[in-house]
Amino acid sequence: MPIHRLNHAVLYVRDAEQSARFYEDVLGFRRIPLPFPGAVFMQAAGSSNDHDLGLFSIGAGAAASPAGRQAVGLYHLAWEVDTLPELAAIRDRLAAEGALTGATDHGTTKALYGRDPDGLEFEVSWLVPADLITEDTVMTSKRLDLDAEIERFGANTLSGIGVSRVRPVNA
């Protein structure tokens, strides 16, 4: 039986309360009142899950994750937004917080990258709807001009659900 989507993620963080404030203020998550000492459970604003994110405190002395530098491990989680103006609003909040680490146009996906207070990376993206993907759309990795993409696709165009057809690079 196929998996359809990620239901939730659980992160070990130095201070769950500090991390929760970041996810609330910057990405719009809301707290779910679950009595679990040292943990905060959160739900994304547009989600119907009982929770999308669990944050577990492990203390101020915790080392940074060496994943990707010295060890295997999770690189990042990716969340989707419905419209490009929502992506722009998150870009602005991430930049104001000093947490924006990149903005990439992947062809079928328009992506922002950031880091939370513990340096854990995440992505927030908007997917080009399948009916707007052209034959010359290829997977790429170039600088994202979000204002130009809003002009191109419109402010009210809803994000696609997955990508139904993509021509691979060098196909």
N, C-alpha and C positions, 0 to 999 in steps of 0.2 A: 504494500500500500504506500503510495507516495506521500512525502511530507509536503505540506502546502505553504507553511510560513513559520517564522520564528514566533513563539508565543511570548517568551520573556527572557531576559538576561539577568544574571546575578553577578555583581562585581564586588570584589574585596577592595575596600578603600580605607584610608587612614581614619577618616571621620565621616560617618554616614550623614550626620546633620549638615556638615559643610558641603558635602557632595550633593545632598538633596536640595539645598538652597541654590546651588549652581544649576541643577537640572530643572528646577522650578523657574528661576529667573531667566535663564538663557533659552531653554528648549520648551518651556511651557508645560512640563510634567506636573501632575498634582499628587499629593500624598494620599495614600490609602491607609486608613487607621487600622493597623494590625498590631496587636501587642506582642512585639518580639524584641526583647532587649538587645540594643546595639545594632539594630537594623531599621531601615526605612524602606517601605515598599511604595512604588510610584506607578502611576498610569499616565500614558501619553494622552494629550488633550482629545485627540480624535479616536481613541481606542475603545473597544468594548471588552477588552481583556480584564480580568480581575486585577492584574498588575502586569506591567511591561518591564519593570526594572526593580531589582532588589539590590540594596546597598548594605553591605555588612562591614561594620567597623572592625579593624584589626589593630588600631593604635598608631599614634604619631611616629613611632620609631620604625614603622614598616619601610622596607627598602622599595625603591622604584622597581617596576617590572623589567626584567632583562629580555623579555620576549622580543624577538626580531633582531636583537643585538647580540645576545649571548645564549639565548635559549629559545626553544620552540614555545609557542603560545598564541593566543588570539591576537590578531593585528587590530581589528576594529569591528564595531557594530555599525550598521547603517539603518537609519530611519528615513521614512519618506514623508514628504509634505504634499498637499493637494495642488498648490498653485505656485508659480514662480514668484509672485509677490510675497508669499509666505517664506519662500527660500531667501528672498532678499531681506526680509525682516530678521530672520535668524542670522544671516550674514552680519547685519548691523549689530545685533546683540553680541554675537561672538567677538566681533572686532572691538566693541566697547569694553568687553571683559578681558581682552588680550588673549583670547582663546582660539581665534581663527588661525589655522595653520596652512590652509590651502583652499583653492577654488578651481575645480577642474571640469572641463567639458569632455565627457567620454563619448560624445556622439549621441547615443540614445539616453544617456543619463547626464544630468547637470548636478554636480556634487560640490558640497562644502565639506571641509575637514576641520576638526577641532580637537582640543584636548581639555579634559575636565581638570579639577584641582589636583588630582593625583597623577596627571600626565597620561591618563588612559585615553586612547584615540577613539574617535567616532566619526561617522559620516552622516550628513543629512542631504537627501537627494530628491530630485524631481525627475520622473521618467517621461520621456517623450511618448505620447500615446501611439500605439501601433499604427493607427490610420494616418499618422503624420510622418512616419518614418519613410524616407524615400529610398530608391534603389542605390543612391550614392552615399547613404549613411553607413559609416564604418565605425567600429570601435576605435577610439582614439584617446589621447591624453594630452590635451592642450589647455591653455589658460582659459578660464571661464569668464566671458563678458556677460554678466547676468542681465544688465540693462538691455543689451542687444538681443538676448534670448527672450526677454519679456516683449520686446518690440516684435520679434519674429513670430512667437507662438501665442502672444496675447496674455493679458493679465488674468483672464478667467478660465483658461484652458486647464482642465483637470489632468493630473498626472495619470500616466498609463498604468495598467495593472500588469506588471511584468513586461517582457518584450517578446512579441510573438514572431518577429522576423528581423534578423540582423545579418547582414552580410559580413563575414569575418574579414579581417585585414588580409590583403594579398589573395583574395578568393578569385 
